[in-house]
Amino acid sequence: MPLMRMLNRLSGYVHWKQGLECLGARSQHTAAHSSACNYQLLPDCLELKYGGLVMHFDYVWLRDHCRSASCYNSKTNQRNLDTASIDLNIRPSKSRLDEHNLFLTWPDGHVTPYNLTWLAQNSYEGQKKSAMQPRILWNADIYSSAKVPSASWDKFMSCDEELKNFLNNFLLYGIAFVEGVPPTLEATETATQRVSLIRETMYGRMWNFTSDFSRGDTAYTKLALDRHTDTSYFQEPCGIQVFHCLRHEGTGGRTLLVDGFHAADTVLQQTPENFELLSHVPIKHEYVENLSEHRNHMIGIGPVLNVYPWNNEIYMIRYNNYDRSVINTVPHDVVRRWYSAHRQLSTELRRPENELWVKLKPGKALFIDNWRVLHGRESFTGLRQLCGCYLTRDDVLNTARSLGLRA
């Protein structure tokens, strides 16, 4: 059901955009004679009915978003108009409509044309109906049935189309693989730089570790790790994580992957009040490391679920029961309800049908959206050597957009 809900949302968005494109081709000479588009100047805002939406635009907002040459530099895509200079009581003196645009004349005589489709896409009402980023929510069966292909190392490094397909899969599912990577730290670094800049942290730029407990973290042992997101103790957790198993001489050690957005969506559909608690109550995550060579004390504060307030779309989950600090940011009359909400989310995250188990092997690099997909592992024996890094999220999305993807 969560998958169908998401596909329905995406389908609704596509039909909405198609509707706007079709409407843009119709004749709309005047507001009075056009049933497809009507507008009226209200005392405090402009009301526009177009493309199946009823939208309201504040007059200051309309003046601020003028895209004329004197107000906006189309070459640099930057605003020239000084927002602070706009009269907060401004109101257009004239208005008219043609086939594709609404024209407003301001008191100083300046005329602003607004493309009707642009207004619909950038209205508050339009944003509430669209997702910031297309995605497919998944459990183990959904992901396995999709048969998402891995990228090929040779094509990945030389062909932009292969990189684009890889990033498209990553954006949709929150995970993606590259096969055939030489099992070295240097080759792994080269692969990650094809996607983004590497984010240097207290663990270094590229990390290469075994179960030697060289750092004060359970990850540096042979123990099983429950599902979690990394760096929850950062004010801004790392966006993307890369894993590459260079060698494993033993048994066990499979990697666990769980779509956190799928679990959160189930909570939203079943118990909206629990979703609201998890997306509004801030809690602390903490990392304390006191070793001879490493002394760190990191604290990150934020809700378990981060959402866009205008449409409740989740964009980050911060879930790590290992690193969750003392809960001292929640009043006593809320904390029990928070625990109940957290328990519901944990139950969804731990359902066996939501668990995707993957055996990492030399040559198979895994990219994980650390803001969405939780990872863990089963215990293992023998020598197991992994390398990897964190990537800067903005630069991953930048690469995707530069290749024509919506991100």
Summary of the structure (lengths in Angstrom):
residues: 407
radius of gyration: 25.0
end to end distance: 24.3
largest distance: 78.8
contacts: 1241
relative contact order: 0.15
helix: 33%
strand: 29%
